[in-house]
Amino acid sequence: MIQQTSINAFRELQKDRTDVTQRMIIFYKLREIGEATNKMLSRATGIETSSISARVFELRKRYLIFHSKTDYCKITGKKAMFWRCML
């Protein structure tokens, strides 16, 4: 029988791997399209907007992306922050 602590540790490792994968997908998609809002990134990658928001925050903390402007989102029609890659 597998201990519950082992199961929890495995799940935590899987979650970390998912976060890293999502960060990579978002970063490369943003490099490809130039600049985008969270909603635009969600639509382009298929990742939920709430996950996009969390990963964008992490990418900003690592100085990989930055806030380029505030303008109207092409998808929602509302004012939103646009992101751009540093590299």
Phi, psi and omega per residue, in radians:
M1 nan 2.396 -3.139
I2 -1.511 2.342 3.134
Q3 -1.199 2.564 3.133
Q4 -1.074 -0.614 3.138
T5 -1.116 -0.624 3.098
S6 -1.179 -0.715 3.108
I7 -1.098 -0.774 3.130
N8 -1.099 -0.725 3.126
A9 -1.106 -0.738 3.115
F10 -1.085 -0.774 3.137
R11 -1.100 -0.657 3.124
E12 -1.150 -0.709 3.085
L13 -1.103 -0.725 3.120
Q14 -1.100 -0.713 3.130
K15 -1.100 -0.774 3.123
D16 -1.052 -0.726 -3.132
R17 -1.126 -0.712 3.117
T18 -1.089 -0.760 3.133
D19 -1.053 -0.780 -3.139
V20 -1.109 -0.774 3.128
T21 -1.062 -0.785 3.129
Q22 -1.099 -0.715 3.105
R23 -1.040 -0.763 -3.140
M24 -1.123 -0.780 3.134
I25 -1.049 -0.816 -3.114
I26 -1.116 -0.798 -3.119
F27 -1.053 -0.850 -3.105
Y28 -1.214 -0.599 3.085
K29 -1.161 -0.698 3.123
L30 -1.153 -0.672 3.051
R31 -1.083 -0.644 -3.111
E32 -1.212 -0.763 -3.038
I33 -1.662 -0.147 3.077
G34 1.693 -1.332 3.074
E35 -2.536 2.630 -3.065
A36 -2.833 2.795 3.017
T37 -1.532 3.005 3.078
N38 -1.039 -0.723 -3.126
K39 -1.143 -0.712 3.113
M40 -1.133 -0.695 3.091
L41 -1.152 -0.673 3.106
S42 -1.077 -0.791 3.138
R43 -1.136 -0.692 -3.085
A44 -1.294 -0.507 -3.058
T45 -1.842 -0.360 -3.070
G46 1.443 0.114 3.104
I47 -1.567 2.443 -3.121
E48 -1.042 2.570 -3.089
T49 -1.035 -0.660 3.132
S50 -1.108 -0.656 3.088
S51 -1.243 -0.641 3.079
I52 -1.029 -0.805 -3.120
S53 -1.018 -0.774 3.139
A54 -1.145 -0.771 -3.124
R55 -1.205 -0.635 3.082
V56 -1.073 -0.741 3.100
F57 -1.026 -0.784 3.132
E58 -1.126 -0.709 3.111
L59 -1.154 -0.635 3.090
R60 -1.161 -0.704 3.113
K61 -1.079 -0.515 3.136
R62 -1.585 0.095 3.134
Y63 1.011 0.630 3.100
L64 -1.674 -0.463 3.072
I65 -2.336 2.826 3.125
F66 -2.522 2.805 3.088
H67 -1.301 2.014 -3.080
S68 -1.627 -0.581 3.131
K69 -2.974 2.914 2.976
T70 -2.035 2.153 -3.076
D71 -2.685 -3.087 3.132
Y72 -1.418 2.272 3.107
C73 -1.259 2.381 -3.139
K74 -1.210 -0.376 -3.107
I75 -1.581 -0.869 -3.060
T76 -1.585 -0.417 -3.071
G77 1.352 0.075 -3.134
K78 -1.791 2.772 3.072
K79 -1.158 2.376 -3.110
A80 -2.641 2.836 3.088
M81 -1.461 2.365 3.064
F82 -1.794 2.491 -3.126
W83 -1.983 2.637 3.113
R84 -2.508 2.609 3.114
C85 -1.304 2.575 3.081
M86 -1.306 -0.569 -3.037
L87 -1.597 nan nan
